[in-house]
Amino acid sequence: MVNMKPKYLYVPYIRPQENGNKTDVRWAEFKNSQGTGLRFTGSAPISYSAHHQPISDFDPGEKKAQRHTTDVPQRPEVYLNIDFKQMGVGGDNSWRAKTHEEYMLQPKDYSYSYVIDPVL
């Protein structure tokens, strides 16, 4: 069961970056203070992240903006990213080692689906 507020999925790294992704999730539920919301159920396990910022606030594109945590405002909206899988960018260190073979996503066609249901 996942019933977390997005603030618990965020890590305030000094250089803002995408983080807090949860993997192998069958379903995730997001509710407001009245108990209503949405439930996302995958046909197979999915990955997701949820933040009070769009990913573009963390990293605006090809050129780094040299942002810091204080440069990324918290917004009232929740930005949800649902993926089939995600692959890390490095192996045992963050500067040279490649991702271990067993954790790589090989180039091929992938497909997945999920259902969005109301929570009342």
KALINNOR-V428961 format. One line per field, one symbol per residue. phi: phi as a letter, one per 40 degrees, with the letter a starting at -180 (. if undefined). burial: # if it has 16 or more other C-alpha atoms within 10 Angstrom, else .. A space follows every 50 residues. Layout:
BEGIN
phi->???
burial->???
END
This chain:
BEGIN
phi->.babcdccbbbcdcbdacagcbbfccabbbbcccgbibbbbccbdbbaaa acacdcccacicbccfcbdccbccbccbbbbbbcabbccabcacbacccc dcbccccacbaaaabbbcbb
burial->....##..##.....#####.#..#######......#####..###### #####.###.......#....#.....#.#.###..............#. .............#......
END
